[in-house]
Amino acid sequence: MQGRPIDALNQGLIAFKDELATDSLAMKRVEVAIVTFGPVNTVAEFQTADLFTPTRLSTTGDTPMGAAIEHGLEMLRRRKDEYKANGISYYRPWVFLITDGAPTDSVVAAEQAIKAGEAAKAFSFFAVGVEGANMEILAKLSTRQPLKLDGLKFRELFSWLSASLSGVSQSQVGQTVALQSPAGWAEV
């Protein structure tokens, strides 16, 4: 992702933070972590939304998507272990993969980890393809249909995500919350 797409993604992350800031409960309950790939890098460890400061993302090199997914899921497992060790209940985490390409490494282990995690209700995995993304690979990775970003509507994507997370943060742990349609940012 280069040029206008990465700029739009960075602007979307700022809008995400700004929109979460309008909900005091979500600011306390929503945690954000960011992993980039090319190379795999933890840009932000898990932190509550009030502490999250969007870092300007940039692109380099290959797309080791499989390794990045595995890394992110391992981070998530460790975070959940911390909660369990301290007797803290938590909402089912959401994992978002946003890409405009195809992996340059194997995604077999990542695919298995995603399917096992979804089956165990350990997390919900969402794949979002930007123009140029290999949607067939994303469909293999995810248990739900991957969504294709409509143009560069990252701001709308993150607005939807913020509103969805705010709705979840208002619920009780374990309660099912209906999500709004992704119409407006995804090609549906």
N, C-alpha and C positions, 0 to 999 in steps of 0.2 A: 504494500500500500504506500503510495507516494503522492506528492503534490496535493491536489485538492482533496482526495479521499482522506489522507492522514490529517490534514488540517480540519476537515469536517468532523472526524472522529475526536480530535482534541477539543474542539468547540463543544461537541456533544457531551464529553466527560465533565466539562465545566458546567454545562446546563444541568447535568445529572446532580452534581453537588449542590448547585443553587436551588434546584427543586426539592431535593431532600431537606434542605435547610428550612423550608417552610413548614415542615412537620416535626415538631419537637420530639414526639414519640419515636418516629422513624429515625431521627438523628441518634437516638440512644440504642435502638434495637437493630438497625441495619448495619452490617459490617461489609466492608469492601476490601478486596485484594485484587491485584492485577499482575498477571504473568504475560510477558511478551515472548515471542519466539522469533529467532533469527539473529542471535542465539537465544536460547531459553534464558529468561531473566525475570526475577521477581522484582517488579517495579514498586509494588506496595504490598507489604504484609497485611494480614487481616487487621482492620481497625474500624472503630465505629465511624459512622458517617460524619459526625461532628469533627473528627480528627483527620478525615480523608481530605487530602489536597491533591487534585489532579496534577499528575506529572506530565509534561509534554512528551508524548510518544513520538518516536522516530522509527524508521525502517532501515534494516541492514540485512544483507545476505540471504541465506537460505530460509526455508520455512519448515523447521523441525516440529510440525504440529503434534505428532504423536508424543514426542518427549515433553512438549509443553503441557499437553493435557494430563499426562501422567504426573508431572511435577505439580500442577495445580490441584489435582485430586489428592495427592499426598499432603500438600499443604492443608487442604480441607480436612482430611482425616486427622491430622495432628491437632487442628483447631477444635474439632469435635471432641477429641480425646481430652483436651484441656477442660472443656465444658463438663464432660462426664465426670472427670476426676474431681471437679469442684461442686458437683451436684447441681449444675445449672441447666435448666431445660432450654431448648432452642428450637427454632423453626427449621423446617427442611430447607437446606441451602439451595440456592440457584447457582448454576454454573453457566456462563455465557461464553461461547466461542464465536469470535467475529473474525472473518478472514476474507481476503479477496483472491486467494490462490488455491493451491493444492499442496499437500505435504511433500516434503523432500526426504522424509524418513518413513519408517513403517508406522502404521496406525493400528496394527492388529491388537497389541496389548491395550492401547487406549480404548479401542472399540469394546473389547471384553470388559474393561474396567467400567466403562460408561454403562453398558448393558447390565452388569452385575449391580452397580450402584443404584440404577433406576429400579431394578427388580426388587431390591432390598429397601427401597424408598429412602435411601441414604442422601439423595440429592435429586434435583431436577436439572437436566442438561438441555440447554437451548443452543442450537447452531444457527448462526446468521451469516449468510453469504453476501458479500459486497460484489459489485460488478467484476466478473472475471473469476469468481470462486468456483471451485469444482463442486457443484451441488450434489453430484452422485456420491462423492466421498462423504460429504456432510450427511447425506441420507443414510449411508452405511453406519456412520458413527452414532447417530442420534436415534432414540426410540420414538421421538416425535418428528413430524415433518419439519425439515429445516426451512427457515424463512429467508427470502431474498430481499435485501434492503432495496427499497424503491429509490433509485438514484443515490444521493448522498444525504438521506434524511436521518442522520445520526442523532440530531437534536430531538426529532420526533421519537426515535427509538428510545432514547434515554428518558424522555418525558414519560413515555408509556411505562418504562421500567420503574421510574421513580413513583409514579402513581400506583403501580401494581404493588411495589414493596411497601408503600405507605398503607395500602389496604391490608396487606398481610400483617403489618406491624400492629394494626388496630385489632386483629383477631386474637383468639386464644391459640396457644401452641397446640398443633395437631388438627386444628379446625380447617376445613376446606374453604378456600376463597376463590370465587369465580373471577377470572381475569377478563379485562376488556379485550376486544378484538385488536389485533395488530394493524388493522386497516389504518392507513394514514402514514405508516412508515415502511410497511412490508408490501410486497406484491402478493396479493391474495386472490 
